[in-house]
Amino acid sequence: MNSCLLAAGSLSALAALLHLGCIVFGASWYRTFGAGERMAQLVESGSSYPARVTLVIALLLLLWAAYAFSAAGLIPRLPLLRVALCAITAVYLARGVFGFLLVPYFPGNSLTFWVVSCAICFSIGVLHAIGLRQVWALL
């Protein structure tokens, strides 16, 4: 079992659970995790938009976790495993390195959100990259 991909998948799954927690626990969680005052206010006003967006993100993160777990040998092989892992790794690394370019599009998000989320994404991307290199021949 590949420990880097197991860790990467676990972190993606944890991120998905935290996103689901925002849906369950509401505006205070959106604020705590730096999603911006606008999102928190939309939750408080009864809008379903924040929950829909957050659910899509959570489901995507769970899918990414499943691909990491598959490549780690924890679950059965998923289709297009090599291609999917390359794409997931690239997205995490790009979000980590270039995430600051998104700031103008999400003006309500805190600086702390951007710094922490970029660092987390970069770290998960590095774990994916190392794990992917280690299992490349097996995929």
N, C-alpha and C positions, 0 to 999 in steps of 0.2 A: 504494500500500500504506500502511495506517495504522500509523504507528510506535508509537502508544500501545497499540493493541490487539495489535500484534506483541510489544511488551515484556510486556504483561499475560499473553498466552498463553505466552510463554517462561518467565515466572516461575511460572505455574501448572504448566507441564511440569517445571520444575526441582523444584518442591515435590513433584510426583508421584514423580520419580526419587529424591529424598531419602527419601520414605516407602518406596519399594521397597528402598532401601538398608538401611533398618531391618529389613526382613524378611530380606534376604540376610545382613547382618552381625551381626544379633542384638542381645542385651541391651545391649551397650556403646553401640550407636547409639541405642537407645531412651533410654538415660540421657543421652547427649550432647545429644540434641535435646529433652530435658526432658519426655519423655512420662510420667515418674513411675516410682518404684521398683517399684510394684505391677506395671506392665506389664513391666518388665525382669525381675522375678522370675518372672512367668508364662512368659516366653520361656525362662528358664533351667530351669524345671520341665518344659518340653516341651509346654506348652499351645499349641494352635493359635489361641486367641482373639486374641492380639495381631496375628498375621499376617492373620487374617481381617478384623479391623477396619481395619488399616493398608492392606490391599489394596483394600477398598471406598473408602477415602479417596483412595488413589492413582488408582483408576479414575475417580472423580468429578473429580479435579483434571485428569486427562488429557482428559476430556470437556469440561471448562470451557476448557482450552487450545484444543481443537479449535474450539469456538465462537468464541473470540477470533480464532483464525487465519482462520476462515471470514469473519468480519466485516472482518478486515484485508485480505482479498483474497488470502491465501496459499493457501488450499484452496477447493474448490467450496462453494457456498452450502449450509448445513445447514438442516433444517426448523425452523420457529419461531424463526428467528435473532433477531429483535427481542425477542420475549418472553423467550427464553432469556438473552440478554445483559442484559436488565433485571433478571431474577432473579439471575443470577450477580453482577452489580454490587451489587445490594442485599445479597446474602449476604456478600460480601466486606466491604462497608462496615459492615454490622451487626456482623459478627464483630470488625472492627477497633475499633468504637466501644463495643460492649456486651459484648465478650468477657470482661471482668472479672466479669460476672454468672454465668459458667459455673464460676468458681473453686470454689464450694462442692460442685459435682458431680464435680470432679476434684481431690480434695485432695492427691494425690500429685504433681501437676505443680508444677514450680518457679515461683517468681515471675519468674525470667528467661524461662522458657517463655512465660508470659502476656504479659509486656511485649513481647518480641520478636515473638511470633506475632501479637499485636494490631497492632503497627506494620506488620508485613509485609502482613497482610490489608488494613489500611486503605490502604496504598500501592498494592497491586494493585487495590483497589476504585476508588481515584482514577484510576488509569490506565484502567481500564475505563470509568469515567464520562466522562472526557475523550474517549477514543476513540469511545465510543458517541455522544456529542454530535456529533463530527466526521463520523461516517458515517450519522447518523440518516436523512437524506433518501434515502440509497442503499439502505437496508434495506427 
